[in-house]
Amino acid sequence: MGGKTRPPYPEEFRQQIVELYAGGRRSVELSKEFGCSEQTIANWVKQAGKLSTLPAKGAAVVRAHKQARGVAQANALSTQERAELEHLRKEVRRIQSERDILAKATAWFAGESGHGSKGSTR
């Protein structure tokens, strides 16, 4: 429980994955290539019914594969973008930590000056 959830995949995408599976592709390959779990693919195949009703091979399967790959590539981050994202996340954590420290220091100093501190040398 508590796993990541994502919006549902478009029906056309699901159908294309099922067609690729029917064309002989393994679910583990499809999972890695398109970023959906093997269990999700198994569910889609089960929902699609008998695989004999799907096109076994041919232009429709090739077209579906190209379209699905294009969707996956369009949604994927490049290596450079992924590295930049990780760097920015670390930077945000550092800045938030600094902010928290400054907020605590400000509160402490405000408390000290409000209680009439002894013997300031100013």
N, C-alpha and C positions, 0 to 999 in steps of 0.2 A: 504494500500500500504506500501511498504518498509518492508514487512515481510521477515523472513528468507527463503531463497531458498536452496534447496539441490539437489544433482544430482538425476535423475530419478531412481525410483526403478526398479530392474531387472524384466523383463517380467515374469519369473518363479515365483518370489515372489508375484507379483500382482495376477497371476493366482491362487496361493495357497490361498491367502486371499479371493478371490472370491469363491473358492471351500469351504472354511471354512464357509463363509457367507451362501452359498447355503446349507451347512450341518446343518444350524440352529443356528450358532453362531451370536450374535448381533454385530452390527458395533461398538457400544460403547466398548464392551469387546475387540474386535480385535484392536481397536484404542489404548486402554491402553496397551495391551499386546505387540503390535508390533511397536508402536511409529509412526503410520501414522494417519492422521486426519480422522474423520468420513466422511467428505466431499470427501476426496480422495478415501476412500473405496466405497462410493456411486457412484463416477465417474467410478471406475473400474467395479463395478457390472453393471452399465448402459452400459459400453462399451462391456462387455462380452455378452450382449444380454439376451435372455430369460434364466432364471435360470433353466428351465426344461431340458435344454440341458446339464447341469452339473451333475456330480455324486451327488446323494443326501447324501449318507453315504457310509461307507465302508473303505476298506484298503487304497484307494487312498487319501481320506480325512484325515485319521489318519496320513499317511506318509507325506502329505503336511503340516499338522499342526506341526509335529515334526521338519521338515526341516525349516519351517518358524520360529519356536521358537528358534531353534539353531542359525539362522542368527541373530535374535534379541538379544540373549544372548551374542553372540560373539562380537556384536557392542556396548553392554552396558558397562558402567563403574561400577565397584564395589563401594560400599559405601566408602571404604577407598580411592580408587582412586579419587572419586569425591571430598572428603574432602581435599585430597592433592592438587588437581587441584585448588580448591577455595583458599587454603592457598597460593599457588604459585602465583596466580593472584593478591592477595592482596599484596604480597611481591614485585611483579613487579611494581605495582602502587606506593608503598612506595619508591622504589629505583628510579623510574622515577621522582617522586616529589623531592627527594633529589638532583638528577642530575640537574633538572631545577633550583633549588635554588642555587646550586654551580655555574652553568653557569652564572646566574644573578650576583652573588657575584663577580665572576671572571671578568666579564665585567665591573662592577662598580669600582673594584679596579684598573683595567687596565686604565679606564677613569680618575681616581683620580691621578695616577702616571704620566699619559701623560700630565696633565695640570699643572705640577709643583706645587704640594701641598705646602702650607705654613708651615714653621717651623717644620719640622720633627726633632725629638730629637735623632736621631741615631747618 
